[in-house]
Amino acid sequence: MGAMNFHGHPITPQREAKLRYLDADFQVLREGDFVRCAVSADPIHLDNLRYWNVDRQEAYRSARESLLAEQRAAAKP
């Protein structure tokens, strides 16, 4: 039997998804539960994904990380 949580329900392994970020949505290229923040590398559950950059095809955990990524991109020659 696999791992169980406190309530006796099976724990499903989390899988990293592959997405294509569009202007107001995203397309799932590979099924999964989360993507990684391009700035912090923290996992972002797909239900919580609100910030991304279409041109760079990057996801961000919050507006703060999105701003940091924009500032870094603007500083590059």
N, C-alpha and C positions, 0 to 999 in steps of 0.2 A: 504494500500500500504506500502511496506517496505521502508527502508532508501534509499535515493538517494544521489549521489555525486553531485558536482558542475555543471556538464554537464547534469544532469537529468538522468544518467544511474543508474540502481540499483547497490547497493553495495553488493557484495557477501561476506558472512561471511567466514573468513579464518578458515580452519580446519587443525589440526596437523596431519601429515601423520605418518605412522609407516613403517620403511624401514628395509631391511636386507642389510648391506653393504658388497659388494663383492670387489675383487681385483681392478677392473677397472670400476665398475658400481655398481648400487644398484638395489634391487628388491623391488617393492612397495607391502607391505603386507596389508596396509590400506590406501586407497585413502586420499589425503589431499593436502594442498597447501604449507606447510612448516614443518620443523623439528626444534628442539631446539639445540643450541650449548651446548655441554657437559660442557664447561668451563664457559661461560657467561650467559647461558640460553636465549640468544637472539634468536628470530625466524630467520630461514634461509629459504628463498623461495627455492623451489626445483630447479628452474632454475639457482639459484646462488650457489648451493651446489657443492663445489669443494674439500673439505677436510674432510676425515673421517678415522677412524681406524677400520680395519676389525676385529682384535682380541678382542677389547673392544666394538665393535659395537656402536661407538660414532661418532657424527658429530661435525664439528668445523666451526665457522664462517669464519676464515681466517688461514693463515699459522702461525700467531702469537699464536692463541689459540691452534692449533695443537701442536706447540712446547711446550707450557706450559703444556699441557696434557702429553706429552712424558716425560718432566722433572719431573712432579709429579709422574708418574708411575714408573720411574727409582728410585725415592727417597723412595718408599715404600719397606719395608723389604720383 
